[in-house]
Amino acid sequence: MTSLILLITTVIDIYMWLLIASAIMSWLVAFNVINTSNRLVYAIGDFLYRITEPALRPIRRILPNLGGIDISPVVLILLLVFIRNLIFEYAF
């Protein structure tokens, strides 16, 4: 049972890092630091978008419009930390 719990928490940690990478990548694209016409950059951005967008979309629908500031990754990371801590609390 411990191995399963550790696997689930590891997957949650990896997903949190993917959310951070997706947010940073979107900032870099928005400020023209990186160009999506490069195939590798586009592939990485597309992968991050496809992985993170299904979880972020429902949060974006609930949150009010903050005028161009997207805090949905922060909300999702906080939820994932809460779930991870809840798993540890009830498992051990």
C-alpha positions as CSV (number, residue, x, y, z in Angstrom):
1,M,0.0,0.0,0.0
2,T,2.9,2.3,0.8
3,S,4.3,1.9,-2.7
4,L,1.0,2.8,-4.3
5,I,0.7,6.0,-2.2
6,L,4.3,7.0,-3.1
7,L,3.5,6.4,-6.8
8,I,0.4,8.6,-6.6
9,T,2.2,11.4,-4.8
10,T,5.1,11.2,-7.3
11,V,2.6,11.5,-10.2
12,I,1.1,14.5,-8.4
13,D,4.6,16.1,-8.0
14,I,5.4,15.5,-11.7
15,Y,2.1,17.1,-12.7
16,M,2.8,20.1,-10.5
17,W,6.2,20.6,-12.3
18,L,4.4,20.3,-15.7
19,L,2.0,23.0,-14.6
20,I,4.9,25.3,-13.7
21,A,6.7,24.5,-16.9
22,S,3.5,25.3,-18.9
23,A,3.0,28.6,-17.1
24,I,6.6,29.6,-17.7
25,M,6.4,28.5,-21.4
26,S,3.3,30.6,-21.9
27,W,5.0,33.7,-20.4
28,L,8.1,33.2,-22.6
29,V,5.9,32.9,-25.7
30,A,3.8,35.9,-24.7
31,F,6.9,38.1,-24.2
32,N,8.5,36.8,-27.5
33,V,11.5,35.3,-25.7
34,I,11.0,32.0,-27.5
35,N,9.3,31.6,-30.9
36,T,6.8,28.9,-31.6
37,S,7.8,28.6,-35.3
38,N,10.6,26.4,-34.1
39,R,9.4,22.9,-34.3
40,L,10.9,21.7,-31.0
41,V,9.5,24.7,-29.1
42,Y,6.1,24.2,-30.7
43,A,6.1,20.4,-29.8
44,I,7.0,21.1,-26.2
45,G,4.4,23.8,-25.9
46,D,1.8,21.7,-27.5
47,F,2.6,18.8,-25.2
48,L,2.4,21.0,-22.1
49,Y,-0.9,22.5,-23.3
50,R,-2.5,19.1,-24.0
51,I,-1.4,17.8,-20.6
52,T,-2.4,20.8,-18.5
53,E,-5.4,22.3,-20.2
54,P,-8.0,19.6,-19.4
55,A,-7.4,20.3,-15.7
56,L,-7.2,24.0,-16.0
57,R,-10.3,24.6,-18.1
58,P,-12.9,23.9,-15.4
59,I,-11.0,26.1,-12.9
60,R,-10.9,29.0,-15.5
61,R,-14.7,28.7,-15.9
62,I,-15.2,29.2,-12.2
63,L,-12.7,31.9,-11.5
64,P,-13.6,35.5,-12.3
65,N,-11.9,37.4,-15.1
66,L,-8.9,39.2,-13.6
67,G,-8.0,41.2,-16.7
68,G,-5.4,39.0,-18.4
69,I,-4.0,37.4,-15.2
70,D,-4.5,33.7,-15.1
71,I,-4.2,32.3,-11.6
72,S,-5.7,28.9,-12.5
73,P,-2.3,27.1,-12.4
74,V,-1.8,28.5,-8.8
75,V,-5.3,27.2,-7.8
76,L,-4.6,23.8,-9.3
77,I,-1.2,23.5,-7.6
78,L,-2.8,24.4,-4.3
79,L,-5.5,21.7,-4.9
80,L,-2.8,19.1,-5.8
81,V,-0.8,20.0,-2.6
82,F,-4.0,19.6,-0.6
83,I,-4.8,16.2,-2.1
84,R,-1.2,15.0,-1.6
85,N,-1.2,16.1,2.0
86,L,-4.6,14.5,2.5
87,I,-3.3,11.2,1.1
88,F,-0.4,11.3,3.5
89,E,-2.6,12.2,6.4
90,Y,-5.0,9.3,5.9
91,A,-2.4,6.8,4.8
92,F,0.1,7.0,7.7
